[in-house]
Structures are given as structure tokens and as C-alpha cells.
């Protein structure tokens, strides 16, 4: 089966993290090689849009609305608060936006997609046991979400060519971390292998 340990079965879902204009070229937090992964993610979404969950990273209106050290974070990045920014930057990139609906969308105020409880509730409702993970950024929101998914006991498949970051070094270090430290709980695979075996 290549890098996959078993077939995906009928309880898999595609979790696509923060593929927003916020992180595209021209946004305040650009990931320069996002255009390279968008077609890969688009093909995965098209395979089963109704089995896809998009997350969006949503900043506070003003820094004072954020908790703890997030307040300091948004004092540094005050131009990326909803009171000042172009709210269109919060939208999914154009290539993916048209898939939702039927794809499901969940907003989050922090790195992990599991932080609010909405994602966990949705996955339980849909009887999801396996997560195919793509998105932005490998070493920040994807990392936080993947580790939470591991803690919840999901089978986690990280789609390597469906990830992007603003740091090549941190991207590579994250993939190494997934492969070496979490080899029992995290599988790494290319999108082609996933598409060859996923028949929702």
C-alpha cells in the first residue's frame, strides 16, 4: 500500500486547514508555495466534497478581545484584526470556496481546529475515524490540529504534497517530527496514493 498502513475505509474525512486568502500571495501572512498545493487539495476535495471540512482562522476584532498571550500576539499583528483588515482575506481561496457547501466549514480563533469543540462534535456526528489532513501551515495550525487529532485517537494521514508553510525549514522539520516521533499514530502519504485508495 505504499506509505498507507491500510485502506481508508468508509469513515474517512478530509480536514483542510486554513486555506484562506489570509495566507495567499498578497495577504499579510503569505505562504509562497500555496499555489503549488492548491491543485492537489482541489483534487482531494473534488473526490468527496461532502466528506470535506474546511477550517478558517478568524482573528479577533481588536487585540483586547483575545485571551492571554494571544492579546500580545495581536498587539504585534494589529493590522490582522477584524477591526482593521479586509474581511475578504478570511475567505477560502477562490479555487476551494465553491466547494462549501456541500463541504462543511468550521471557524476557529486559535491554531488547533479542535479548540472550540465544534470539529470534534461534527466528527462524532458523522462517525469519522480517519482524518486526511491538508492545509496551511504545516508547522503551526496543521501541527496543532494533528497533535490534537492524535490525542483524540483518530487515524491521522498527513498528505505531504497538500501542505504549505512560510518556512521551508519548519515544514521539513514538522514532516520529520510526524514520521520519526509519531510513526505509529501518524501516516505520511502523497495525494496520489490517497486518491488511489479512497472511494467514499
C-alpha positions in Angstrom: 0.0 0.0 0.0 3.0 2.3 -0.1 3.0 4.6 2.9 -0.5 3.9 3.9 -0.9 1.2 6.5 -4.4 0.1 5.4 -7.2 1.1 3.2 -9.1 4.3 4.2 -12.5 2.6 4.7 -15.8 4.4 4.7 -15.2 6.5 7.9 -12.6 8.9 6.5 -12.9 12.7 6.1 -10.7 15.3 4.5 -9.8 18.0 7.0 -8.4 21.0 5.1 -6.8 23.6 7.4 -7.0 27.4 6.8 -6.6 27.5 3.0 -7.6 31.2 3.1 -6.7 34.3 1.2 -5.1 35.5 4.5 -2.2 33.1 3.7 -2.2 33.5 -0.1 0.0 35.9 -2.1 -0.9 39.5 -1.2 -2.2 38.5 2.2 -0.5 39.6 5.4 0.8 36.1 6.2 1.7 34.7 2.8 2.8 31.1 2.2 4.8 31.5 -1.0 4.1 28.0 -2.3 0.4 27.8 -1.6 -0.3 27.9 -5.3 1.7 24.7 -5.7 -0.6 22.8 -3.3 -3.9 24.3 -4.2 -4.4 22.0 -7.2 -3.6 18.9 -5.0 -6.1 19.9 -2.4 -8.7 20.8 -5.0 -8.4 17.3 -6.4 -8.8 15.8 -3.0 -11.8 18.0 -2.2 -13.4 17.2 -5.5 -13.2 13.4 -4.7 -15.7 13.9 -1.8 -16.7 17.5 -1.1 -19.4 16.2 1.3 -16.7 14.5 3.3 -14.5 17.6 3.5 -14.2 20.0 6.4 -12.6 23.4 5.8 -11.3 25.4 8.8 -10.8 29.1 8.8 -8.5 31.1 11.2 -10.5 34.0 12.5 -8.7 36.8 14.3 -10.4 39.0 17.0 -12.0 42.3 16.2 -9.4 44.1 18.4 -6.4 42.8 20.3 -8.2 43.3 23.6 -10.7 40.6 22.7 -8.1 37.9 22.7 -7.1 35.9 25.7 -3.8 35.7 27.5 -0.7 35.8 25.2 -3.0 36.0 22.2 -3.5 39.6 23.2 0.2 40.3 22.9 0.2 38.4 19.6 -2.5 40.7 18.1 -0.9 43.8 19.6 2.1 42.9 17.3 -0.2 42.0 14.4 -2.9 44.6 15.0 -3.4 45.1 11.2 -4.6 41.5 11.1 -7.6 42.0 13.4 -11.1 42.2 12.1 -11.5 45.8 13.0 -8.7 46.8 10.6 -8.2 44.1 8.0 -10.0 43.4 4.7 -12.5 40.8 5.8 -12.3 39.2 2.4 -9.0 37.8 3.4 -10.8 35.4 5.8 -12.5 33.7 2.8 -11.2 30.4 1.4 -9.0 30.7 -1.7 -11.1 31.0 -4.9 -10.3 27.5 -6.1 -11.8 26.0 -2.9 -14.5 28.4 -1.9 -17.1 27.0 -4.3 -17.0 23.5 -2.7 -18.6 24.8 0.5 -21.3 23.7 0.7 -21.5 20.7 0.4 -18.2 20.8 2.2 -18.6 21.8 5.9 -16.8 24.9 7.3 -15.7 25.5 10.9 -14.2 28.7 12.2 -11.5 28.8 14.9 -9.8 31.6 16.9 -6.5 29.7 17.6 -4.2 27.2 15.9 -5.9 23.9 16.6 -9.1 23.1 14.7 -10.2 21.2 17.8 -10.0 24.1 20.2 -13.7 25.2 20.2 -15.2 21.7 20.3 -17.2 22.2 17.1 -15.0 20.0 15.0 -15.0 17.2 17.5 -18.8 17.2 17.7 -19.1 17.2 13.9 -16.7 14.3 13.5 -18.6 12.3 16.2 -21.9 13.1 14.5 -20.6 11.8 11.1 -18.9 8.8 12.7 -15.5 9.8 11.3 -12.5 7.7 12.4 -9.8 8.7 9.9 -8.6 12.2 9.0 -6.8 13.1 5.8 -5.1 16.4 6.7 -4.0 19.1 4.2 -3.6 22.9 4.5 -1.7 25.7 5.9 0.7 26.0 7.7 2.5 22.7 8.3 4.3 23.9 11.4 1.6 25.9 13.0 -2.2 25.3 12.6 -1.7 21.9 10.9 0.8 20.8 13.6 -1.5 21.9 16.5 -4.5 20.2 14.8 -2.7 16.9 14.0 -1.5 16.5 17.6 -5.0 17.1 19.0 -6.3 14.5 16.5 -3.7 12.1 17.7 -4.8 12.7 21.3 -8.4 12.0 20.4 -7.4 8.7 18.8 -8.1 9.4 15.2 -6.2 7.7 12.5 -4.3 10.6 11.0 -3.0 10.7 7.4 -0.9 13.8 6.6 -1.0 14.4 2.9 2.6 15.7 2.3 2.0 17.4 -1.0 -1.1 19.0 0.3 0.7 21.1 2.9 2.3 24.6 2.7 4.2 26.8 5.1 6.0 30.2 5.0 9.1 28.4 6.3 10.7 25.6 4.3 12.9 24.6 7.3 10.0 24.4 9.7 7.9 22.5 7.1 10.6 19.8 6.7 11.2 19.6 10.5 7.5 19.1 11.0 7.3 16.2 8.5 10.4 14.7 10.2 8.6 15.0 13.5 5.5 13.3 12.2 7.5 10.5 10.6 10.0 9.8 13.4 8.2 10.6 16.7 4.7 9.7 15.8 5.2 6.9 13.3 2.5 4.7 15.0 -0.2 7.4 15.1 0.6 9.5 12.0 0.9 8.3 8.4 2.5 10.4 5.7 1.3 9.9 2.2 1.2 11.6 -1.2 -2.1 12.7 -2.6 -1.9 10.2 -5.5 -1.8 7.3 -3.1 -4.7 8.7 -1.1 -6.7 9.2 -4.3 -5.9 5.7 -5.5 -7.4 4.1 -2.3 -10.2 6.5 -1.3 -13.6 5.5 -2.6 -16.1 7.4 -0.4 
